[in-house]
Amino acid sequence: MMNSIKAQCKAEILRTLRNRRFIIFSMLMPIIFYFIFTSTVGDNMQVQGIEWKAYYLMSMTAFGIIGTNLITMGVRFAQERAQGWTRLLRIAPLRSSVYLLSKMISQSILNLGTIVIMFTVGGLAKGIELTPAQWLLCGLWLWIGALPFMVLGTLIGTLKSAEVVQVIANILYMGLAVLGGLWMPITIMPSFIQQLAKFLPSYRYAQGAWNILSGHAVSWAGFAILAAYILLFMLLSTYILRRQEAI
């Protein structure tokens, strides 16, 4: 089983690295937006007592990870389903559990790569100075906290058409980014959007890293909301897949 997982993970990672969507949405867009907004606003402005360049680094790292989980993973899953992979797994030696687990593990490795690249860019190009504990804890939170978006990517991928999946994934990606305060702090948004943001997984995801930067713990409300989204997305994707397999 372990050999099957390793082989499948390697194939998934290589396939993703060759994918232009991954390069654009996970790497190029977050880095470009990071330099544009930090240069426009100024590195030394503070948000919630945090230097803007450090605050926005966490925002854009979260932005990149959400993008690759929704767009890259979701579209690829839909394409593989359309090509008959799920039907093939019923008769193939590779069990569906190994297939899905391999996808989650390989996506986690890619998420870790995104974190390392974004943190390296921020540290070297912008001279961000954090304690080793802050770098480690922020990276760990952004890595583990990506789970709801992995499950959401799987849920989006249950739709039959890869073209429809791509449209929905892009709408969700941009909507979660803007309304979740990843492009700009929610404190400058209208009050009703500020209230809405507190219930969005994108805001709670980035908020964990912002809290660590400001010396606070990740809020229990954030944990609870992200856990609720994981459960909701898992239940919906399982239900849809079972319905589709029964047809």
C-alpha positions, 0 to 999 in steps of 0.5 A: 500500500505504501509503495502505491501511495508513493508512486501515486504521490510522485505522479500527482506532484510531477503532473501538477508542476507541469500544469500552468494553472498551478504556476500562475495561481499558486506562485506568480499571482500571489508574488506579483500581488504581494509586490504591487500592494506592498510597494503601493501602500508602503512596507512600514504601514501597520495593520493591527500592530503588524508591519504591512509587509509581514501581514500581507505576506501571510495574506498572499501565502494563504491566497496562493494556497487556496488557489492551487487547492480550488483551481488546480486540484478541483479541475484535475479531479473533475478531468480525471473523473470525466476520463473514467478514473473513478470507474477504473478504480473499481476494477483496478488494484489501486483502491479509491482510498489510496487514490484520494489519500495520495491526492491529499498528501501530494497536495499537502507537499505542494502547499508546503512548497508554496509556503517556503517560496512565499516566505523566502520571497518575503524574507529576502526581497522585503527584509521581513524580520520575524522570530524563528518561532513566528516563521515556524508557527505561521508556516505550520498553521498555513500548512495544516489550515489548508485542509478545508480548501483541499476538501472544497477542491474535491467537492468542486471536482465532483461536478461532471464538466471540467469547464464548469468546475474551472468557472466555479473554482475561479469565482469561489477563489476570487470571492473568498479572497476579496471577502475574506480580507486577503486582498485588503484588510476587512477593517476598511470594508463596509460593516456588513462585509466585516461581519460576513468575513468572520464566517468565511474559511478564507478569513479564519485561515489567514487570521490564524497567521495574523494572530501569530504575528501579533503575538496572540493564539489562534482563536477557538472560533477560527478552529471551530469554523474551519472544522465545521467547513471541513465536515460540511465539504466532506459530507457533501462531496461524499454524498455527491460521489455516491449518488454519481456512482449509483447512476 
